[in-house]
Amino acid sequence: GRGRAASSGVTISRNLILVDAMLRAGAFVFSFSLVACPAFGQTMPKPDGEWRGSLGAGFTATSGNTDSVAYSFNGDAVRQTNFDKFSGYLQGTYGKRDVDGVTERTADQSRGGVQYDRNINDRVFGFGALKLERDKLINLNLRTVVAGGLGYHVVKRESLTFDVSTGPAFNQERYSTETRESFEWLFAEESTHAFSPTVTFKQRLAYYPNLRESGEYRAVFDAGLVLKIVGSWSATITLNSRYQSNPLPGVEKNDLLFVTGLQYTFNPR
C-alpha cells in the first residue's frame, strides 16, 4: 500500500512538473509571437487593380534578473489585374538583453523584396524579383538576390492558385569578413488556398542551386495560415525556413521559425 501511494505521489509530482513546463512554454511562445510578427505576406490578391496589404508590429520587455527588450514590424502589399501583379514586403526583428551588466544582442534581422509578374497568355507569365536580407547575428550585412524568368499557372481559380516558376538568379552576400557572389538557378512553386471567407493558407518553396560551386544550394520555405477574427483583424500561424549548404564557419545551415501573431489588413471598400 505504501509503495503504491509513493508511486502515485511521484506520478502526480511529475505531472505537475510537466504541466508547469507546458504553461511556461506556452507563455514563452505567446510572448515571442507578439514580437516576431509573421514573416510571410498573407494578403490575398484579387484581379481588380486595387492595392491590398497588411501591417503588424510588436513589442515586449522584461526586467529583474534579466532586462530585455524586443520589437518587430512587418508589412506587405499587392496589386493585381487580369494582366499583371506587383507585390512587395518588408519586415524586421530586433532584440537585446542585459545580463549582469553585459548587453547581448538576441535578434537583429531585416528583409524585404519586390516582384513583378506579367501574363504572357492565360497560363504563362514572366517575372522579375529583387530580394534583400540582413542578419547581424551571422555577420550578414546584406544579401541581394536578383531573379527573373518564366512561370506557369497550373491552377488558376479564385479559391485556389498553384504556380511554378524558374529562371536565372544572381546572389551577392556581403559579410563582415568576406563577400560572396554566385550565379544560381531558381526553381519555385507556390500556392494560395481560400478554404472559406475566414480561413486562407499560403505556401512557397524556392530552391537555388549554385551554378558555380557544384553541390551547393539554398532553399527557402514559407507557409502561413490566416484566420479572420473580426473586421480587419486576423490571427496568423507562420512557418519560415532558410537553408544554406555553405554558411560561414560556426553558423548553422538551417534557420527555422514558427510563430503565431496578429495582423491588420487594409483592403479597398
RABELNOR-V25917 format. One record per residue. N is the residue number from 0. NEAR is the number of other C-alpha atoms within 8 Angstrom. Layout:
{{N:NEAR} {N:NEAR}}
This chain:
{{0:4} {1:5} {2:6} {3:7} {4:8} {5:8} {6:8} {7:8} {8:8} {9:8} {10:8} {11:8} {12:8} {13:8} {14:8} {15:8} {16:8} {17:8} {18:8} {19:8} {20:8} {21:8} {22:8} {23:8} {24:8} {25:8} {26:8} {27:8} {28:9} {29:9} {30:9} {31:9} {32:11} {33:14} {34:14} {35:13} {36:16} {37:12} {38:9} {39:9} {40:10} {41:9} {42:11} {43:6} {44:8} {45:9} {46:9} {47:7} {48:8} {49:9} {50:10} {51:14} {52:12} {53:14} {54:11} {55:11} {56:11} {57:11} {58:10} {59:10} {60:8} {61:8} {62:7} {63:5} {64:5} {65:10} {66:11} {67:11} {68:11} {69:13} {70:13} {71:14} {72:12} {73:14} {74:12} {75:14} {76:13} {77:13} {78:14} {79:15} {80:10} {81:6} {82:7} {83:10} {84:11} {85:11} {86:11} {87:11} {88:12} {89:11} {90:12} {91:11} {92:14} {93:11} {94:12} {95:12} {96:12} {97:11} {98:10} {99:5} {100:5} {101:6} {102:8} {103:8} {104:9} {105:9} {106:10} {107:12} {108:12} {109:11} {110:11} {111:11} {112:11} {113:11} {114:11} {115:11} {116:11} {117:10} {118:11} {119:8} {120:6} {121:6} {122:9} {123:11} {124:13} {125:12} {126:12} {127:11} {128:12} {129:11} {130:12} {131:11} {132:11} {133:11} {134:12} {135:9} {136:10} {137:6} {138:9} {139:13} {140:11} {141:12} {142:13} {143:12} {144:12} {145:11} {146:12} {147:12} {148:11} {149:11} {150:12} {151:10} {152:13} {153:9} {154:8} {155:8} {156:6} {157:6} {158:8} {159:11} {160:13} {161:12} {162:12} {163:12} {164:12} {165:12} {166:11} {167:11} {168:12} {169:12} {170:12} {171:12} {172:12} {173:11} {174:11} {175:7} {176:5} {177:6} {178:8} {179:8} {180:8} {181:10} {182:11} {183:13} {184:13} {185:14} {186:11} {187:11} {188:11} {189:11} {190:11} {191:13} {192:10} {193:11} {194:9} {195:6} {196:6} {197:9} {198:11} {199:13} {200:12} {201:12} {202:11} {203:12} {204:11} {205:11} {206:12} {207:11} {208:11} {209:14} {210:9} {211:7} {212:6} {213:6} {214:6} {215:9} {216:11} {217:12} {218:11} {219:12} {220:12} {221:12} {222:12} {223:13} {224:11} {225:13} {226:10} {227:11} {228:9} {229:6} {230:5} {231:9} {232:11} {233:13} {234:12} {235:13} {236:12} {237:14} {238:12} {239:13} {240:11} {241:11} {242:10} {243:10} {244:8} {245:7} {246:8} {247:5} {248:4} {249:4} {250:7} {251:6} {252:9} {253:8} {254:8} {255:8} {256:7} {257:8} {258:13} {259:13} {260:12} {261:11} {262:11} {263:10} {264:12} {265:8} {266:7} {267:6} {268:2}}
